[in-house]
Amino acid sequence: MWPTIVSVGPIAVHSFGLLMALGIFFGGFVFWKKGREEGFDEEKLMDSWLQSGIWALIAGRVWYVLANWSWFEKSWYKMIFLTKFPGLSYQGVLIGVLLSLWLFALRNKQNVWLLMESAIFGLLLTELFGWIGSFLAGSSLGKETSGFWGIRLPSAEMSRQPTQLIACLWVLVTYWLMKKWEKEYRSFKWYQKKGEAETGFLLVVYFVSLGCLRIVLDFLQVRGVEWWFAVGMVLVGTLILVSRIGINIKPDKIKVGESGDANMIKEKERKIVKKIKSRKKKGFDFK
């Protein structure tokens, strides 16, 4: 493990921070390239990525501080000096990025679904670098295991579950599937609504896949992830899928048209016939 690359006085360059910076850079390049292919303005693409990165940093840090409030001991120095006291919350980062991109698209009258689909490739690449940084930093430790797949850490007596490597592999597979389905999902018959496929399928894959990853990690890590957030990601992906393929989860309202009028007439005729038969039984003659 290599948690700190170089340290000069109070300034320290941590492997996780360096890998995250590289991930943001290369992820931004992938986002810019993908967005340009979809016809977005190049300058606005970079502005949206920069803004989302700033909001992700703020939201991720705030969430992390609140989740570890006792450790920070109400010290503003620890809260703000990120290089000396590193730590970001995945939940806060993800919410900050997606909310920022969504608001940016609405404010600039851009196609929200298309912009989000262009961004998730960059987000996946950034997350991949983040998991590599976690491996080097020795964070997100897995539980002890005696299996051959376990990895030995300098600070641990027994082998640990390779949670960081599992996450890296999972993210890579998700990225590969999304690249494969990127040009194919519009031809999926089951996904089409009125003969056309709406954008948003890649977002479904993103949320469901990474949500399932975090559910798996909850069982393997020493410090489990927030399972409710992982389940929420899966539910969000499912709701997006339902909305984009046009499944109506509410019962259709009964519309009275020509067929309804005909049924009403038949019902009236049936009541009249029943009334006539009833009167005949009482001795009345209608001939």
Backbone hydrogen bonds in HBPLUS format (Angstrom, degrees):
<---DONOR---> <-ACCEPTOR-->    atom                        ^
c    i                          cat <-CA-CA->   ^        H-A-AA   ^      H-
h    n   atom  resd res      DA  || num        DHA   H-A  angle D-A-AA Bond
n    s   type  num  typ     dist DA aas  dist angle  dist       angle   num
A0002-TRP N   A0136-LEU O   2.69 MM 134  5.02 141.1  1.84 129.0 142.1     1
A0015-SER N   A0003-PRO O   2.88 MM  12  5.34 161.0  1.92 131.4 137.8     2
A0005-ILE N   A0013-VAL O   2.80 MM   8  5.64 146.5  1.91 158.1 168.4     3
A0013-VAL N   A0006-VAL O   2.75 MM   7  5.32 173.2  1.76 169.2 171.5     4
A0008-VAL N   A0011-ILE O   2.67 MM   3  5.22 159.9  1.71 167.7 172.8     5
A0011-ILE N   A0008-VAL O   3.00 MM   3  5.22 147.6  2.11 135.5 131.4     6
A0018-LEU N   A0014-HIS O   2.96 MM   4  6.22 160.6  1.99 154.6 160.4     7
A0019-LEU N   A0015-SER O   2.90 MM   4  6.04 165.0  1.93 150.8 154.8     8
A0020-MET N   A0016-PHE O   2.93 MM   4  6.07 154.1  1.99 147.4 154.8     9
A0021-ALA N   A0017-GLY O   2.99 MM   4  6.19 152.3  2.07 143.0 150.2    10
A0022-LEU N   A0018-LEU O   3.01 MM   4  6.33 156.4  2.07 148.2 154.4    11
A0023-GLY N   A0019-LEU O   2.84 MM   4  6.04 151.4  1.92 143.3 152.1    12
A0024-ILE N   A0020-MET O   2.88 MM   4  6.12 155.7  1.94 149.8 155.3    13
A0025-PHE N   A0021-ALA O   3.03 MM   4  6.25 155.0  2.10 143.7 150.6    14
A0026-PHE N   A0022-LEU O   2.93 MM   4  6.16 177.1  1.93 159.9 159.1    15
A0027-GLY N   A0023-GLY O   2.74 MM   4  5.61 149.2  1.83 141.2 151.7    16
A0028-GLY N   A0024-ILE O   2.89 MM   4  5.85 149.2  1.98 135.5 143.4    17
A0029-PHE N   A0025-PHE O   3.10 MM   4  6.42 147.1  2.21 141.5 150.5    18
A0030-VAL N   A0026-PHE O   3.02 MM   4  6.31 157.7  2.07 147.4 152.3    19
A0031-PHE N   A0027-GLY O   2.94 MM   4  6.16 158.3  1.99 147.8 154.1    20
A0032-TRP N   A0028-GLY O   2.86 MM   4  6.01 159.7  1.90 146.8 152.5    21
A0033-LYS N   A0029-PHE O   2.92 MM   4  6.11 159.8  1.96 148.4 153.8    22
A0034-LYS N   A0030-VAL O   2.91 MM   4  6.05 166.0  1.93 150.6 154.6    23
A0035-GLY N   A0031-PHE O   2.82 MM   4  5.86 165.3  1.84 150.9 155.8    24
A0036-ARG N   A0032-TRP O   2.96 MM   4  6.00 150.8  2.04 140.9 148.6    25
A0037-GLU N   A0033-LYS O   3.19 MM   4  6.43 150.2  2.29 141.3 148.5    26
A0038-GLU N   A0034-LYS O   3.19 MM   4  6.53 137.7  2.38 140.8 152.2    27
A0038-GLU N   A0035-GLY O   3.13 MM   3  5.06 127.6  2.42  92.4 106.2    28
A0040-PHE N   A0035-GLY O   3.04 MM   5  5.48 164.4  2.07 153.6 148.5    29
A0039-GLY N   A0036-ARG O   3.12 MM   3  5.13 158.9  2.17 102.1 108.4    30
A0045-LEU N   A0041-ASP O   3.00 MM   4  6.23 147.4  2.10 149.7 159.6    31
A0046-MET N   A0042-GLU O   3.24 MM   4  6.54 160.4  2.28 149.3 151.9    32
A0047-ASP N   A0043-GLU O   3.03 MM   4  6.28 152.5  2.11 144.2 152.6    33
A0048-SER N   A0044-LYS O   2.89 MM   4  6.05 159.3  1.93 147.7 152.6    34
A0049-TRP N   A0045-LEU O   3.03 MM   4  6.29 154.1  2.10 146.4 153.5    35
A0050-LEU N   A0046-MET O   2.90 MM   4  6.04 157.4  1.95 146.1 152.2    36
A0051-GLN N   A0047-ASP O   2.92 MM   4  6.09 166.7  1.94 151.7 155.5    37
A0052-SER N   A0048-SER O   2.94 MM   4  6.00 159.2  1.98 142.2 148.6    38
A0053-GLY N   A0049-TRP O   2.97 MM   4  6.07 146.5  2.08 139.0 147.8    39
A0054-ILE N   A0050-LEU O   3.08 MM   4  6.38 152.9  2.16 147.9 154.4    40
A0055-TRP N   A0051-GLN O   3.00 MM   4  6.28 167.2  2.01 155.5 158.5    41
A0056-ALA N   A0052-SER O   2.84 MM   4  5.88 146.2  1.95 138.9 149.1    42
A0057-LEU N   A0053-GLY O   3.01 MM   4  6.17 153.8  2.08 141.6 147.8    43
A0058-ILE N   A0054-ILE O   3.04 MM   4  6.34 159.9  2.08 148.8 154.0    44
A0059-ALA N   A0055-TRP O   2.85 MM   4  5.93 171.9  1.85 150.9 153.5    45
A0060-GLY N   A0056-ALA O   2.80 MM   4  5.68 156.8  1.85 142.3 150.0    46
A0061-ARG N   A0057-LEU O   3.02 MM   4  5.99 153.5  2.09 138.1 145.0    47
A0062-VAL N   A0058-ILE O   2.94 MM   4  6.10 165.3  1.96 153.4 157.8    48
A0063-TRP N   A0059-ALA O   3.02 MM   4  6.07 163.9  2.04 145.9 150.6    49
A0064-TYR N   A0060-GLY O   3.08 MM   4  6.14 154.6  2.15 136.9 144.1    50
A0089-SER N   A0060-GLY O   2.95 MM  29  4.62 160.2  1.99 112.4 119.0    51
A0065-VAL N   A0061-ARG O   2.88 MM   4  6.10 159.8  1.93 152.5 157.7    52
A0066-LEU N   A0062-VAL O   2.99 MM   4  6.19 166.2  2.01 152.0 155.6    53
A0067-ALA N   A0063-TRP O   2.93 MM   4  6.09 149.9  2.02 144.2 152.8    54
A0068-ASN N   A0064-TYR O   3.02 MM   4  6.17 130.3  2.27 139.1 151.4    55
A0068-ASN N   A0065-VAL O   3.17 MM   3  5.15 134.8  2.39  94.8 107.2    56
A0071-TRP N   A0068-ASN O   3.12 MM   3  5.59 130.1  2.39 108.5 120.7    57
A0072-PHE N   A0068-ASN O   3.37 MM   4  6.75 153.8  2.44 153.2 160.3    58
A0075-SER N   A0072-PHE O   2.90 MM   3  5.67 153.4  1.97 125.7 132.6    59
A0079-MET N   A0075-SER O   3.16 MM   4  6.44 154.5  2.23 144.6 152.2    60
A0080-ILE N   A0076-TRP O   2.98 MM   4  6.03 160.1  2.02 149.0 152.4    61
A0081-PHE N   A0077-TYR O   2.94 MM   4  5.77 162.2  1.97 147.6 153.6    62
A0082-LEU N   A0080-ILE O   2.77 MM   2  5.63 120.5  2.13 117.7 100.5    63
A0085-PHE N   A0081-PHE O   3.01 MM   4  6.14 155.8  2.07 151.5 159.2    64
A0093-VAL N   A0089-SER O   2.99 MM   4  6.20 163.5  2.01 154.0 158.8    65
A0094-LEU N   A0090-TYR O   2.96 MM   4  6.11 171.2  1.97 155.8 157.8    66
A0095-ILE N   A0091-GLN O   3.04 MM   4  6.19 168.8  2.05 151.6 155.0    67
A0096-GLY N   A0092-GLY O   2.87 MM   4  5.92 159.5  1.92 146.8 153.3    68
A0097-VAL N   A0093-VAL O   2.95 MM   4  6.15 161.8  1.98 153.7 157.8    69
A0098-LEU N   A0094-LEU O   3.05 MM   4  6.18 175.5  2.05 157.0 157.4    70
A0099-LEU N   A0095-ILE O   2.95 MM   4  5.83 161.4  1.99 147.0 153.1    71
A0100-SER N   A0096-GLY O   3.07 MM   4  5.95 153.6  2.14 136.6 144.2    72
A0101-LEU N   A0097-VAL O   2.96 MM   4  6.20 163.4  1.99 154.7 158.9    73
A0102-TRP N   A0098-LEU O   2.95 MM   4  6.05 158.3  2.00 145.8 152.2    74
A0103-LEU N   A0099-LEU O   2.98 MM   4  6.14 165.0  2.00 149.0 152.5    75
A0104-PHE N   A0100-SER O   2.91 MM   4  6.01 154.2  1.97 145.7 153.6    76
A0105-ALA N   A0101-LEU O   2.96 MM   4  6.13 158.8  2.01 147.5 152.4    77
A0106-LEU N   A0102-TRP O   3.09 MM   4  6.36 159.0  2.13 146.8 152.4    78
A0107-ARG N   A0103-LEU O   2.87 MM   4  5.98 161.9  1.90 149.8 155.1    79
A0108-ASN N   A0104-PHE O   3.03 MM   4  6.13 149.5  2.12 145.6 152.9    80
A0110-GLN N   A0105-ALA O   2.73 MM   5  4.67 171.6  1.73 146.9 148.6    81
A0109-LYS N   A0106-LEU O   3.23 MM   3  4.95 162.7  2.26  99.1 103.4    82
A0115-LEU N   A0111-ASN O   2.95 MM   4  6.09 158.8  2.00 153.9 160.1    83
A0116-MET N   A0112-VAL O   2.95 MM   4  6.13 160.7  1.98 152.1 157.5    84
A0117-GLU N   A0113-TRP O   2.97 MM   4  6.15 156.8  2.02 145.0 151.4    85
A0118-SER N   A0114-LEU O   3.02 MM   4  6.21 145.1  2.15 139.1 148.3    86
A0119-ALA N   A0115-LEU O   3.02 MM   4  6.24 137.2  2.21 139.7 151.4    87
A0119-ALA N   A0116-MET O   3.10 MM   3  5.00 124.8  2.42  91.5 106.0    88
A0120-ILE N   A0116-MET O   3.11 MM   4  6.32 146.2  2.23 152.5 158.8    89
A0122-GLY N   A0119-ALA O   3.01 MM   3  5.42 118.6  2.40 108.4 122.5    90
A0123-LEU N   A0119-ALA O   2.98 MM   4  6.30 150.9  2.06 148.5 157.8    91
A0124-LEU N   A0120-ILE O   2.91 MM   4  6.00 155.6  1.97 141.6 146.8    92
A0125-LEU N   A0121-PHE O   3.14 MM   4  6.39 157.9  2.19 143.9 149.5    93
A0126-THR N   A0122-GLY O   2.97 MM   4  6.17 155.9  2.03 144.9 151.7    94
A0127-GLU N   A0123-LEU O   2.90 MM   4  6.14 154.4  1.97 146.7 153.8    95
A0128-LEU N   A0124-LEU O   2.93 MM   4  6.18 148.4  2.03 145.3 153.9    96
A0129-PHE N   A0125-LEU O   3.17 MM   4  6.50 160.2  2.21 149.8 153.1    97
A0130-GLY N   A0126-THR O   2.99 MM   4  6.25 147.7  2.10 141.5 151.4    98
A0131-TRP N   A0127-GLU O   2.96 MM   4  6.27 150.2  2.05 150.5 156.5    99
A0132-ILE N   A0128-LEU O   3.11 MM   4  6.43 152.1  2.19 146.5 154.3   100
A0133-GLY N   A0129-PHE O   2.91 MM   4  6.17 154.3  1.98 146.3 153.5   101
A0134-SER N   A0130-GLY O   2.90 MM   4  6.21 143.9  2.03 140.1 150.4   102
A0135-PHE N   A0131-TRP O   3.00 MM   4  6.26 148.9  2.10 141.5 149.0   103
A0136-LEU N   A0132-ILE O   3.06 MM   4  6.43 156.8  2.12 149.3 154.8   104
A0137-ALA N   A0133-GLY O   2.88 MM   4  6.03 150.3  1.97 144.8 153.7   105
A0138-GLY N   A0134-SER O   2.88 MM   4  5.85 121.8  2.22 136.8 150.2   106
A0139-SER N   A0134-SER O   3.04 MM   5  5.11 142.7  2.18 144.0 149.2   107
A0222-VAL N   A0141-LEU O   2.87 MM  81  5.88 165.0  1.90 147.9 149.5   108
A0143-LYS N   A0220-LEU O   2.71 MM  77  5.79 152.1  1.79 172.3 165.1   109
A0161-GLN N   A0143-LYS O   2.83 MM  18  5.50 144.0  1.96 148.2 159.7   110
A0145-THR N   A0159-SER O   2.94 MM  14  5.66 156.5  2.00 138.3 141.2   111
A0150-GLY N   A0147-GLY O   3.19 MM   3  5.68 167.4  2.21 114.3 118.2   112
A0151-ILE N   A0160-ARG O   2.94 MM   9  5.29 157.0  1.99 143.5 147.9   113
A0160-ARG N   A0151-ILE O   2.82 MM   9  5.29 161.8  1.85 142.4 146.2   114
A0156-ALA N   A0153-LEU O   3.09 MM   3  5.27 166.2  2.11 112.7 117.0   115
A0163-THR N   A0161-GLN O   2.78 MM   2  5.55 138.2  1.95 107.9  95.1   116
A0166-ILE N   A0162-PRO O   2.94 MM   4  6.16 156.1  1.99 155.6 163.2   117
A0167-ALA N   A0163-THR O   2.95 MM   4  6.14 157.6  2.00 146.5 152.3   118
A0168-CYS N   A0164-GLN O   2.95 MM   4  6.23 154.8  2.02 144.1 151.1   119
A0169-LEU N   A0165-LEU O   3.00 MM   4  6.21 164.8  2.02 149.7 152.9   120
A0170-TRP N   A0166-ILE O   2.89 MM   4  6.07 159.1  1.93 148.9 155.3   121
A0171-VAL N   A0167-ALA O   2.91 MM   4  6.09 164.3  1.93 154.2 157.5   122
A0172-LEU N   A0168-CYS O   2.98 MM   4  6.18 157.0  2.04 147.1 153.9   123
A0173-VAL N   A0169-LEU O   2.97 MM   4  6.21 159.8  2.01 151.7 156.5   124
A0174-THR N   A0170-TRP O   2.95 MM   4  6.20 159.1  2.00 148.8 155.0   125
A0175-TYR N   A0171-VAL O   2.88 MM   4  6.09 157.8  1.93 149.1 155.0   126
A0176-TRP N   A0172-LEU O   2.94 MM   4  6.19 157.0  2.00 147.2 153.4   127
A0177-LEU N   A0173-VAL O   2.88 MM   4  6.14 160.0  1.92 152.3 157.5   128
A0178-MET N   A0174-THR O   2.95 MM   4  6.13 158.9  2.00 149.0 154.8   129
A0179-LYS N   A0175-TYR O   3.01 MM   4  6.23 155.3  2.08 147.6 154.0   130
A0180-LYS N   A0176-TRP O   2.98 MM   4  6.17 147.2  2.09 142.5 152.0   131
A0181-TRP N   A0177-LEU O   2.81 MM   4  6.04 158.8  1.86 152.9 158.3   132
A0182-GLU N   A0178-MET O   2.90 MM   4  5.67 120.9  2.26 136.1 149.2   133
A0184-GLU N   A0181-TRP O   3.10 MM   3  4.77 138.2  2.28  92.0 104.4   134
A0185-TYR N   A0181-TRP O   2.96 MM   4  5.38 162.9  1.99 148.9 145.9   135
A0187-SER N   A0184-GLU O   2.92 MM   3  5.69 161.7  1.96 124.2 130.3   136
A0188-PHE N   A0185-TYR O   3.10 MM   3  5.17 162.9  2.13 105.1 110.5   137
A0191-TYR N   A0188-PHE O   3.15 MM   3  5.40 143.2  2.29 103.4 113.8   138
A0192-GLN N   A0189-LYS O   3.27 MM   3  5.37 145.2  2.40 100.9 110.4   139
A0193-LYS N   A0196-GLU O   2.58 MM   3  5.27 166.3  1.60 157.3 152.1   140
A0196-GLU N   A0193-LYS O   3.22 MM   3  5.27 164.4  2.24 105.1 109.7   141
A0203-LEU N   A0200-GLY O   3.15 MM   3  5.21 124.8  2.47  96.3 110.2   142
A0204-VAL N   A0200-GLY O   3.18 MM   4  6.58 145.7  2.31 144.6 153.7   143
A0204-VAL N   A0201-PHE O   3.07 MM   3  5.07 120.4  2.44  93.8 108.6   144
A0205-VAL N   A0201-PHE O   3.12 MM   4  6.54 157.2  2.17 150.1 155.0   145
A0206-TYR N   A0202-LEU O   2.93 MM   4  6.13 156.9  1.99 144.2 151.0   146
A0207-PHE N   A0203-LEU O   2.97 MM   4  6.15 174.8  1.98 155.4 155.2   147
A0208-VAL N   A0204-VAL O   3.00 MM   4  6.03 169.4  2.01 154.9 157.9   148
A0209-SER N   A0205-VAL O   2.93 MM   4  5.73 160.9  1.97 143.6 150.0   149
A0210-LEU N   A0206-TYR O   3.08 MM   4  6.08 169.0  2.09 149.0 152.3   150
A0211-GLY N   A0207-PHE O   2.90 MM   4  5.78 145.4  2.02 140.2 150.5   151
A0212-CYS N   A0208-VAL O   2.97 MM   4  6.11 158.0  2.02 145.1 150.5   152
A0213-LEU N   A0209-SER O   2.95 MM   4  6.24 149.5  2.04 144.1 153.4   153
A0214-ARG N   A0210-LEU O   3.13 MM   4  6.30 157.4  2.19 141.8 145.9   154
A0215-ILE N   A0211-GLY O   3.09 MM   4  6.38 142.0  2.24 141.3 152.1   155
A0216-VAL N   A0212-CYS O   3.02 MM   4  6.30 156.7  2.08 150.3 155.5   156
A0217-LEU N   A0213-LEU O   2.93 MM   4  6.24 157.8  1.98 148.9 155.5   157
A0218-ASP N   A0214-ARG O   3.08 MM   4  6.12 134.5  2.30 132.6 142.9   158
A0219-PHE N   A0216-VAL O   3.09 MM   3  5.62 145.5  2.21 110.5 119.2   159
A0220-LEU N   A0217-LEU O   3.08 MM   3  4.92 131.6  2.33  93.1 106.6   160
A0221-GLN N   A0217-LEU O   2.91 MM   4  5.72 157.4  1.96 158.6 158.0   161
A0229-PHE N   A0226-GLU O   3.03 MM   3  5.51 132.0  2.26 109.1 120.9   162
A0230-ALA N   A0226-GLU O   3.27 MM   4  6.68 154.1  2.34 147.5 154.9   163
A0231-VAL N   A0227-TRP O   2.86 MM   4  6.13 164.7  1.88 156.0 159.5   164
A0232-GLY N   A0228-TRP O   2.93 MM   4  6.00 146.1  2.04 132.7 142.9   165
A0233-MET N   A0229-PHE O   2.96 MM   4  6.27 143.8  2.09 143.3 151.9   166
A0234-VAL N   A0230-ALA O   3.22 MM   4  6.61 156.0  2.28 147.4 152.8   167
A0235-LEU N   A0231-VAL O   2.96 MM   4  6.27 157.1  2.01 150.1 156.7   168
A0236-VAL N   A0232-GLY O   2.86 MM   4  6.07 155.5  1.92 148.8 155.5   169
A0237-GLY N   A0233-MET O   3.01 MM   4  6.25 162.8  2.04 149.0 153.1   170
A0238-THR N   A0234-VAL O   2.96 MM   4  6.22 152.0  2.04 144.4 152.6   171
A0239-LEU N   A0235-LEU O   2.88 MM   4  6.12 157.2  1.93 151.0 156.7   172
A0240-ILE N   A0236-VAL O   2.94 MM   4  6.20 155.2  2.00 150.7 157.4   173
A0241-LEU N   A0237-GLY O   3.04 MM   4  6.26 156.6  2.10 143.8 150.0   174
A0242-VAL N   A0238-THR O   2.96 MM   4  6.25 158.8  2.00 149.7 155.1   175
A0243-SER N   A0239-LEU O   2.97 MM   4  6.14 160.7  2.00 148.4 153.3   176
A0244-ARG N   A0240-ILE O   2.93 MM   4  6.04 152.0  2.00 150.0 157.4   177
A0245-ILE N   A0241-LEU O   3.18 MM   4  6.26 145.5  2.31 148.5 154.8   178
A0247-ILE N   A0242-VAL O   3.16 MM   5  5.42 149.6  2.26 158.6 161.2   179
A0261-ASP N   A0257-GLY O   2.93 MM   4  6.18 156.7  1.98 148.2 154.1   180
A0262-ALA N   A0258-GLU O   2.99 MM   4  6.25 157.3  2.04 148.7 154.8   181
A0263-ASN N   A0259-SER O   3.05 MM   4  6.26 152.0  2.13 141.7 149.0   182
A0264-MET N   A0260-GLY O   2.97 MM   4  6.26 149.6  2.06 144.9 153.5   183
A0265-ILE N   A0261-ASP O   2.99 MM   4  6.29 151.7  2.07 149.1 156.4   184
A0266-LYS N   A0262-ALA O   3.00 MM   4  6.25 162.7  2.03 149.7 154.0   185
A0267-GLU N   A0263-ASN O   2.96 MM   4  6.13 150.5  2.04 142.8 151.0   186
A0268-LYS N   A0264-MET O   3.03 MM   4  6.30 150.7  2.12 142.7 150.0   187
A0269-GLU N   A0265-ILE O   2.94 MM   4  6.25 159.9  1.98 153.3 158.6   188
A0270-ARG N   A0266-LYS O   2.92 MM   4  6.13 155.7  1.98 146.3 152.9   189
A0271-LYS N   A0267-GLU O   3.09 MM   4  6.34 152.1  2.17 142.5 149.3   190
A0272-ILE N   A0268-LYS O   3.01 MM   4  6.32 151.5  2.09 147.9 155.7   191
A0273-VAL N   A0269-GLU O   2.97 MM   4  6.23 167.4  1.99 156.9 159.1   192
A0274-LYS N   A0270-ARG O   3.02 MM   4  6.13 158.9  2.06 144.4 150.6   193
A0275-LYS N   A0271-LYS O   2.97 MM   4  6.14 146.9  2.08 139.3 148.2   194
A0276-ILE N   A0272-ILE O   2.93 MM   4  6.24 152.9  2.01 150.9 158.1   195
A0277-LYS N   A0273-VAL O   2.98 MM   4  6.23 166.6  2.00 154.8 157.8   196
A0278-SER N   A0274-LYS O   3.07 MM   4  6.19 149.1  2.17 138.1 146.7   197
A0279-ARG N   A0275-LYS O   3.06 MM   4  6.32 147.3  2.17 142.7 150.7   198
A0280-LYS N   A0276-ILE O   2.94 MM   4  6.22 149.3  2.03 150.5 159.4   199
A0281-LYS N   A0277-LYS O   3.16 MM   4  6.40 151.3  2.25 143.6 149.9   200
A0282-LYS N   A0279-ARG O   3.06 MM   3  5.09 137.3  2.25  95.7 108.0   201
A0284-PHE N   A0279-ARG O   3.40 MM   5  5.94 164.1  2.43 147.4 143.8   202
A0283-GLY N   A0280-LYS O   3.00 MM   3  5.30 166.4  2.02 112.4 115.7   203
